Amino acid sequence: MTKYTYILYCVVFCCVAMSCHTGIESTKTIKLSRSERRQIEVSPEEKLMEVLKVPKLGEWEPGKRFLVSDNRASLVFDPNSVNPEEAKLGGKTIEYAGVTMKTTPGGSDEAVIVFRNGSNTLQYSTGKSLDYAGKAISSMDVPMLIDLELVDSVRDLLVGRKVWTRSQLWYDFDGTRIDGRKFVPVEISDVRPGTMVFPLCINITDEKGAPAMLYMNVGTAGMESRTFQNIFSLSDPKERYPGIDKEVWSLIQQGKVRLGMTKEECKLSLGNPTDVNSGHDWNSTIDFWQYPNGSYLRFQDGLLVSFRN
């Protein structure tokens, strides 16, 4: 073997060894589709709400105010700290007083949040150590309490904004369901404390001056499905669908369908179906959609040919 042949052999061996160990050369580049990139991107609505910070327990200051949303809240406090004559706490405002510790029967220490109700105190056992509770528990985690400072922050952020609705779940100010429309412009007129399930009430006024209310949550977890980005849009959704004519768009806003609508138009109107079956007859593609309320849609070659709504 000549000197040059030996050097060439060493170079080839090193290249092969490097490719075997790193695996980089054999790895294919994975590219996301346009729709996948859109799903990952943060929406303008999410960016708007990013400024809101739900404070953790370790950040609370004494005097922080909470509205008790339901009389059953007395059940979550230490019964020894609840005055029987004042057990009906619903609608009352209580204040954060601090954190104390208690030893469990198992010998471990856990943090207890203390609230002040006038001259009385209420104790809520977190079931967690002081250090962990201070980092993990937020002002939205104590059952049936609404953080009034958070309500104020959302009000300052949203009142006066023109938005477009994404939900037909509208209510009057007494909490009674009314006929709502989606994809219509409204102005946010106020933000008020809500319920034990949805802590925020968003008061709106439509283009005709009619008032209504939508319930809203803060966050992105599963139980927080009615977040700002799920019920409002900062831009007109119609601009993304220029091909949909005015009459069909009006039906979509009311959550209705008619024969001849496309699958995209029906999905905008009624939402995603819970069950989809597809097949063919001798010359057509047939799709059958079902919804939880018993509604169904039947499409032939992509157009609605029958339905029950």
N, C-alpha and C positions, 0 to 999 in steps of 0.2 A: 504494500500500500504506500503510495507516494505521500509526501507531506501535504500537498494540496487536496488530495482525495480525503485524507484523514480530517482536515479542517472542514471540508464540505460535509462529511459524515456527521461531525459534531454539531454543526449548525442545524442540519435537518433534524437530528435527534432532539436538540433543545426546543425547536419549534413544535415538534410533535408532542413533547412532554408538556410544554406550556398549554397547548390546546386541550390536552387530556385533563390537566389539573384545574384549569379555570372554567372550562365549559363555555366561555364567552363566545368563541368562534362558531359554536353550533347552536347558539340560542337565537331564535327568531325574534325580530322586533314586533311587539304587539301594539297595534294601533287601534284606538277607540273610534267607534263610529261617531258621526255628528250628533246623533240622538243621545248616545252614551255620554258624550262630552257635555251636552246641555243638561243632562241629569245631574252631573257632578258639579257644574258651575253653581256658584251662590247666586240666587236671584236678587233683583233689586229690592224686593220686599224683605228678604232675609237680611240684606245689608242694612236696611233701615232699622231693623229691630235689634241689630247687633249692639247698639249703644246701650241697650237696657241690660243692666246687671242685676241678677237676682242674688242678693247678698247671702253669704253663708253665715251660720250661727256665730262664728268667731268674729264677724264684722259688725254684728248688731250692737247698737248703742242703747243704753237704758233709756226708756221712754219711747222706743219704737212702737208705733201703733198698729194694731190689728183689729179688723172687724170680725166678730163671730158671726158666721153665716147661717148657723142652724142651732136650735136648742139642744140637739143631741151632742153638741160639742162638750157638754158637761161630762159625758161618758168617757172622754179621752183623757181627762185630768184625774189626778189622784183623788179618789172619793173623799179622803180625809181633808182635802184642801177646798172642797166645794161646799159652800154654805147652802143648805137645803132651801133656805128662803130665797136664794138668788140662783137657783139651778137653771132657770130659763135664761140662758145667755145670748140667745139669738138676737142679732141686731145691736148688741152692745159693743163698745170699743174698749179693748183691754190693752195694756202696755207691757212691753218686755221689761223685766226687772233685773234679770241676771241669770246665772247658772250656778247650781249647787251640785253636790255629789251625794250619792247614796250607795250603800253597800247592799248587794243582792244576797239572797239566801245562799247562793253558791260561793260567796266571798269576793266577787268581783265588784269593782266600782263602776257606776254608770252616771252619765250626766243627766241632770234634771233641769229643764227650762222652767224658770219662775216668771209668771205673769202677774200683773197687778190689776185687780178689778175693784176700783175704788179703794176702800180700806182693806179689802180682802186680797189674798194671794191664791193663785192657781198654779199647780205643779204638773208638768208634763214630762213623764219619763221617756227618754230617748232610746233606752236599751243599748246605748253605745258608750264607749269610753269618752272622756272629755276631749281628748286630742282628736279622736276620729270624728266625733259629733261636730266639733268646731269647723272641720273641713268639709264634711259630707252633707250636713243638714242645711237646707236653704229655707228662706222665708216662706216658701210655698209647700213645704213638706209637713207642717203641723196640720193635721186634719181639721177642716172646717174653719180655718182662720185665713183671712184675706189681708195681705200686706198692703196697708193704705199708702205707704210711701211709694210702692210699686205702681199702684193705681194712679197716683199723682204724676209719676214719671211718664207713664203711658199717655196720660191726658196731655201733658206738655208736648209730647212728641207727635201726637196724631190730630188733635183738635184743629179744625180749619183746613185739613187736607182734602183734596178731591181724589177719590179712589173709585175703582169699579168693583162691584160685588162679584164673588165667585160662588156664593151660596144662596139658595132660596129659603134657608131657615131663618126667616124674619119673625120678630115678635113685637107686640105692642109694649108699652112701658109697664104694663102689669104682668108681663111674662106670658101672655097668651099668644099662641101661634097665629100668624096672619099670612096671607098670600104674599110671597116674596118673589123677586126676580133676580137672576144672575146676569152678569156682564152689563150692568147698567151703571151710569155715573151717579155717585152720591157724595155728599160732604159729611165728614165726621164732625158732629156738633158737641159731643161730650163723651167722657169715659167715666163710668161709675163702678162701684163694687158690684160683683155679680153673685154667684151662687157657690155652694160647696163643691160643685163639679166644674163650673166655668167661672173663675174669679173676676172676670171683667165683662161689663156690659158696654157695648159700643153703640152710642146713639148716632143715628144717621138721618139725613134729610135727602130725599130723592130730587130729581130735576123738576118735579111739580110741587115741591115744598112739603110733601107728605113725610111725617116722621116715622121712624121705626127703630128697632134695636136688634143687634146681633150679639150673641154670647161669644166670648173669645178666651183663649188660654194663652199662656206664655211658655215657650219651650218648644222642643222638637221631639220629645219622647212619645211613645205610643199613646199614652193617655192625653197628650197635648195635641190632638188631631186638629182642633179648631184654632190653630195659630193664625197670626195675621196673614202670612203668606198663603194659607189655605182658604181664607174667606175674602181676601181683598187682593186687588191688583193695582199697581201704581200707574199702569198704562191701559189703554183701551184694547181689550182682547180681540175686538172685531178687526183690528188692523192686521192681525196674524192670519185672518181668514178672508181675504178680499174676494174670493170666489163665491162666498155664500151670499145669496140675495137677501134683500131687506125683509121679505115676508118670512122666509125660513129662519132668519136670525131672530125675528120677533118670537117665533115659536120656541126657539132654543132658550131665549131669555125666560120664557114661562115654563120651561121643562116639559114641552109638548113635542109630539112628532106628527108627521103626516106621510102618506104614501109617496114614494119617490125620493125620500131623503136618503143620503148616503150614510154609510156606517160611521164616518167621521162626524157628520152632523148629528146623528142620533146619540153618539157618545158624548158630544158636547152638551146635548140636551138632558140626557138621563144619567150620564156617568158610565163607568165601566160595568159591564154585566158580570154577574157572579158565576155564570155557567155559559159556555159557548160550545156549540156542536156544528161541525161543518161537513159537507158532503157534496155529492153530485147526483143529478138525475141524467137523463140521456143527453142533454145538451146545455145544462146550466150548473153554476155553482150555487149551492144553497147553504146559508148560514142561519142558525137559530140561536138567539140570545135570550137568556132568562135573568130576571132581577129578583131580589129578595121579597119585594112586595107583591109578587105574583105576575108582574108585567112580563110580556115576552115580545120579541121582535123577530120577524122572519124576512131574510134578505134573499133576493135572487140576483146573481151577478152584481152584487154590491149595492143594490137598491132595495129600499124597504117595500115589501109587497103585502104584508099583513102584520097586525100588531094588536096587543091588548095592553092598554096603558091606564 
